[in-house]
Amino acid sequence: MKYMTGNEIRKAYLDFFESKKHLKLHSFSLVPENDPSLLLIGAGMAPLKPYFTGKLVPPSYRVTTSQKCIRTGDIDNVGRTARHHTFFEMLGNFSFGDYFKKEAITWAWEFLTEVLELDTNKLYVTVYPEDEEAYDIWHNIVGLADERIFKLEDNFWEIGEGPCGPDSEIFYDLGPERGCGKPTCNVGCDCDRYLEIWNLVFTQFNKTKDGSYEPLEKKNIDTGAGLERLASVIQQKESNFETDLLFPIMQRVIDVCHGDYNNKEQKIAVKVIGDHIRAVTMMIGDGILPSNEGRGYVLRRILRRAVRFGRVLGIEEAFLADLVDIVIDMYKEAYPELAERKELIKTVIATEEAQFSATLAQGLELLNAMIEDADGTGVLAGEKVFKLYDTFGFPVELTEEIVQEHGMTIDHDGFDKAMKAQQERARAARAKVSAKVATPDTTGLDQSALVKDENAVNARVVLIGIDGAAVERAEKDTAITIILDKTPFHAEGGGQIGDTGYITGPSGKAEVTDTKSLANGLTYMIAIVTEGSLSRGDEVDITVDKVRNLDIARNHTATHLLQAALRKVLGTHVNQAGSLVTPERLRFDFTHFSPMTNEELAEVEKEVNRQIMKNVDLEIEEMPVDDAIKKGAMALFGEKYGDIVRVVNVPGFSCELCGGSHVPNTSVIGSFRIVGESGTGTGIRRIEAVTGKAAHERAVADAVLLQEAATLLKSKEADIPAKIEQLLTALKEAEREVAQLSHKLATSSLDDILAAKEEIHGVSVTAASVTVDSAEGLRDMADMVLDKVGGIVLLGAVQGDKVSFVCKVDKELTKQGYHAGKIVKAAAVAAGGGGGGRPDMAQAGGKDPQKLEEALKAGKEAVQGAGK
């Protein structure tokens, strides 16, 4: 076995299968394309599903990839086992109705034993017991002895209805020192001795609704070999983490924290950070940005988890963005696009990390309040723990640690129940979305004969689909997908929503409610048959909603002008990070890391309107993608492009790759108006704007609003800013006077509080009821008393239908065993509540204000008990 780097193994695999006449494809994006059933790509075959199902004609009937994958189902195991990762690469070779078991098995063996030079005596395989064909190939053609072929019932791959079949796994024996030591230890054992390095899936059946298995006319091959696992074998490492695909990142983390990799807890933390920063870098590189839902939430969760494990290592300052350089340096050979997006990746990570540091502080404050409201039960409700985790990203482990310091526990069952409920909601939502997308098999269509023509007014129906199945005819009130041989409808894409309109045939009519496209660019319409029926082969008249389409075109062209204006005003670091183009408005997300000033917004708006008034004709043409890039056309972040692309050029100002609707001349836009600028919290800013009629209506509405404001302020419109400034100054002065009066009131009651001072075992104890309007005021009052008399201060205040307590203990007294948390808890329990805190300062709450004096007495008794 020869030593190879991870990059060398990946290249060797792709080159080997390319030599076997496979088309070598670059890894697909982690964002599934036209597949709402998936949140993220989690397997090598996932992006190729349309080819396996036969809905699309593949670019080749033999394909090989090294696919980026993300899985978070076992995220809690990352760093604690040798193999669990959030990000990993799956090497795969695929056949769509071409070769089958013999080639798949013999090529896998050839690559492992001749290219990687693995020891054949350490390789074992498993097969499905009924798959005699696979067994015969392994035994009679490859030549494996019977005792190295294991028949296991688990070797059958299926997910509900649809294509399925037996599979065969290849294992490598890592040696008895890696095993469990049991006499029964063998392939299939749960220990780490026998490592699965390859899985060959033979898709040869179709599972029907009644549970029967029908042979497929075209049998497929789907294989997967884990790159990290192969590297661990070849580089002779104990786990995937020690390979050159991960350890250089981890070494940098160790250097940052001056850590000890031999320390168990530190080792886990370093592994988690190394794994997570690699995943985060890859996800942002594919256009995913942090958010509170969907794949953006997955990214945010992974990133925040890395931050927390940094705290475990004692890293308090921001550090994740600095690790991006080493990740990209390791992976730029396979994924050169990462280097192009490095600055964006680093800035998004740095911004999110800084915000989470503030979130940690916010979470602590909320957690303390939850502890106060725990009603003396000693248990923090599971739904509250989940709220901290889900809404604020507050780690459960940290919550449990803090709760334990207060002598409490958390309700794990309640937390698990809340987590399960959320997962079920997410699955239901994905299933609901997935159910809406059902296109029939299109492989029988001659796509070269299907034309996109913006001026087409009639066409022929070449395909009608109902619930994913092709039909000859669709009757009234039926929801259908429909494909025409010529279509003027623009499909959803690049942020633009799809066109709508009508299709009228000799026997009926359908209303087009949306237009979409498949992964190969084929355009299809979603429609409802509103009159009669439509049939395949019908000659039909086409009516696109031109008014709606023109409004979309105005907003889409304005989006191009907006991006160019932003780059001119703010700088060339501005890149698109998402957009939405509808008839009513446009929304544009872009990379920029501070709020725009009013002056910058005004200048951008002015620049766009300047281009509109220039009355410039757009130049729209198709050309090879390399020619378009040479021409200076900008590609949109996260978008995929074919060999021939459409270039939309506003001469002298904007040039972009785009397949959407556009006006013929900038003057058609009419006018452009920015209606909002905000941040998404990830180093990404968002501008919302309107054009044409909507921009005019907005201007009129603003003028009316301005006039109303002037009337209320009894001033001229031009004097409104000065009038508001005058009112704000007066308001600040009034607030200052209120604060001074509040302070005087508190000071005047100080003598009454000090009069309650007494000595208990030689310690000054001041326990009194006070009148304040907030928890902050209660703490401030306790500070004032402690400064005056020292010792121990316990104050209680009725606030609404509850009572709040605060206890402060001189730090010298804490060394003698006096504990503010225990004292305040005793008081709170007497008032029907609970809480606690640090030895020197603690807060608590009670439900019964009538028992305030009784509670203060209980607090003093706790002091007396502590001093014995």
C-alpha angles and dihedrals in degrees: 000000000000125000116254132174120236090254090051092050092051093049093045091053095049093044091049094055092041085059086055089059097263120147106241110222128190114245113280118239119275085239109085113237116227091342112110090172088076127063094191136357105268103166138038093245097047097091089047097056095111089059094048092049091047095238092121133033108243120234086240133003088232119052135171128191145165098221126201110228137187124198125170102169091105098031092136089062094056108116093012097076133042097243114029115110138162091214123035139150122242118203110210144176118196138192122196103200093321121096123005142189102331095054095039093052099041093045092050090052092046093052094047097044104031105029100032092026095219116177106265090209090065096052122097132173139205128209137182109267093237094046098095091159093063092043091052092050092051093043105036105026104030090033102227116164116247092247090061094055115078124195110215128177090218091067096098122098120210139138110195116293122357138046115003142144149154122301138203124215128203119215132192121212108230091189138266091280088069094049137088094253094234117139088233094056110130143124107324094034116135093234125095099254099094110048121197107225103165138025123195115197117198105202102199106136139059114217110217130207091263091056097253123134117231120191113250117237089220114039119207139205122219116176134174133190119181110235093204092050093050089049092052090054097045094042090043095232126157092233142007088258094067093056124100088255090073116002098079088061091048092048089056089052090051090051091050095051097031085232136172113239090196091063106096098220094042091048091055092048093049091049092050093050093047092050095042099048089051090052094045092049092051094046096050088044087060093052100265114141129190116270141144096260143043121354090342088063090051089053092047092049093051093046094048091047089056090051091052093051087050087060088052087059091049095254105146099164127072110279112148099085090056089060092060093079093061093044092053093044089055096047106031092098092062097030110029090170088075091068091052091054098038098114093049091048092050094046095049091050094046092049094047092046092052091049092049091053086060089045090056089057091046091048091053091053092049092046091054089053091050090051090052090052095047089108095229092288093125090227128097109219116252094230090057092050088050092050090055090048099042103036101031101026089237109164115244091221091056091047090052093049093052093044091053090055086062092052092255139115134215126243100247094179091054091048092050090049092052091047092050091049091053092049091051091050090051092049091048091050092051091047090050091052092044091052090060093060113069120145122172128237108294099179091101092062123095098230092189087067093054112094134198107214121166090200098049114126099172136031145154125263108240100171139016122187133192118189091342097310125107114241136184096226141014123205132212118300093019121134110227145171113226135191123197129197088234124026134181091185116113114222125227110271145118089035094305118121119231127270124259133203142110139300114202123192135178092270105028153348137248131199112223108220099177143000124217140165136226124235091269092054097258110150121224133175129223110217148160120228102234101174133028114321143304124219136195108263095029117144104229141186117233127214119182116197093252096183091054092042092052091052089051090048091052091052094043095052089044088055090058090048090047093054092049091048092050091052089049095049102034103025142266092285086083111106131165114263099176141328145196124206118189133157090259103045149341130240122197126188117195142170111265127126108214135044114272116249121237088250092054092048091049091050092049091049091048092049093052092048090047089059091047091053092048087074093222122180114230119234112217120180142148122237143149111293093241090055090049092053090049088051087059098252113162118229118218117247111259095007123127122223133193128222092274116049138184115240121203110198130186096191114244095004119046136016121174142157106247140151097193137105118286139175118251092232132022092236089068088071088070099198140345128223130182110220101177146008123192144148129249091209095249105087087278124117126201130212123192119195145164134215141195116002093000091055091051092049090050091052091051092048091049091051091052091048091050091051092050091050091051090051093051092047092044092231142107118273091249090054096053097100092050091047092051091048089052092052093047091052090052091048092051090051091051091049090050091053091049091052091051092050091048090052092049090050091051092047092049091056092048093088091057090051094047089052088067091063116122138164123249115185089340094308123119108240123184114187117169146143116246139184115238134145101224146022088252090055090051091053092047091052091050090052091052092051093045090051090052103045108005120204116087125340124193117178130178130192133185111231114179110307093341138066126227128204135195128185127191125186127194107252092236090058092053087065088060092057101267109140123192092202093057094044094050091045091056090052094046094049090054088056094049098265144083146216143128144186146172125346091253101038134018141161133204142167138221135198100217115067089181089071097055095114091044088051093052089051090052089052091053090049089055088054090050091051092049092053097054 
